[in-house]
Amino acid sequence: FDAYNAEMQARVPTTVWASGGCDSWYFDKSGVPNLYPFSPDRYLNDMHDPDFSEYRLIADSRESDAVQAAE
């Protein structure tokens, strides 16, 4: 995740959102972008085969409404 986040932040200066004084929801309070700066094709590729070793999965002990409804 750190490498992905660093790549995203490195790419943002090349976007229209960072080219001059954009003050909007595209950036958090620290100026970190929360906008995906790559192409739609890249997004589909990134989301198609995520590297789950980059994530920490935490089990939730609560059952979701969907699970309860299915029972």
C-alpha positions as CSV (number, residue, x, y, z in Angstrom):
1,F,0.0,0.0,0.0
2,D,2.8,2.4,0.8
3,A,4.4,2.0,-2.7
4,Y,1.0,2.4,-4.3
5,N,0.2,5.5,-2.3
6,A,3.7,7.0,-3.0
7,E,3.1,6.4,-6.7
8,M,-0.3,8.1,-6.6
9,Q,1.1,11.1,-4.8
10,A,4.0,11.4,-7.2
11,R,1.6,11.4,-10.1
12,V,-0.8,14.0,-8.8
13,P,1.4,17.0,-9.7
14,T,0.9,16.1,-13.4
15,T,-2.9,16.4,-13.1
16,V,-5.1,19.4,-13.6
17,W,-6.1,19.3,-9.9
18,A,-2.6,20.2,-8.8
19,S,-1.7,22.6,-11.5
20,G,-2.6,25.7,-9.6
21,G,-4.5,26.4,-6.4
22,C,-7.1,23.7,-6.4
23,D,-8.8,23.9,-3.0
24,S,-11.5,21.2,-3.0
25,W,-12.5,17.8,-1.7
26,Y,-9.9,16.3,-4.0
27,F,-7.3,16.9,-1.2
28,D,-7.5,16.1,2.5
29,K,-6.5,18.6,5.2
30,S,-2.8,17.7,4.8
31,G,-2.9,18.2,1.0
32,V,-2.9,14.5,0.2
33,P,-5.0,13.8,-2.9
34,N,-7.9,11.4,-2.6
35,L,-8.4,11.3,-6.4
36,Y,-7.2,8.5,-8.6
37,P,-4.7,10.1,-11.0
38,F,-4.4,7.2,-13.5
39,S,-6.5,6.2,-16.5
40,P,-9.7,4.2,-16.3
41,D,-8.0,1.2,-17.9
42,R,-5.3,1.3,-15.1
43,Y,-8.1,1.5,-12.5
44,L,-9.8,-1.6,-13.9
45,N,-6.5,-3.5,-14.0
46,D,-5.5,-2.4,-10.4
47,M,-8.9,-3.5,-9.1
48,H,-9.1,-6.7,-11.1
49,D,-6.2,-8.4,-9.3
50,P,-5.4,-6.6,-6.0
51,D,-2.3,-7.7,-4.0
52,F,-4.0,-8.7,-0.8
53,S,-0.6,-9.0,0.9
54,E,-0.6,-5.2,0.9
55,Y,-3.7,-5.1,3.1
56,R,-4.3,-6.0,6.7
57,L,-7.6,-7.9,6.9
58,I,-9.5,-7.7,10.2
59,A,-12.4,-10.0,10.9
60,D,-15.5,-8.4,12.2
61,S,-17.3,-10.4,14.9
62,R,-20.6,-8.8,14.1
63,E,-22.8,-10.4,11.4
64,S,-23.9,-8.1,8.6
65,D,-27.6,-7.6,7.8
66,A,-27.0,-9.6,4.6
67,V,-25.8,-12.6,6.5
68,Q,-28.6,-12.4,9.0
69,A,-31.1,-12.1,6.1
70,A,-29.7,-15.1,4.4
71,E,-30.1,-17.4,7.4
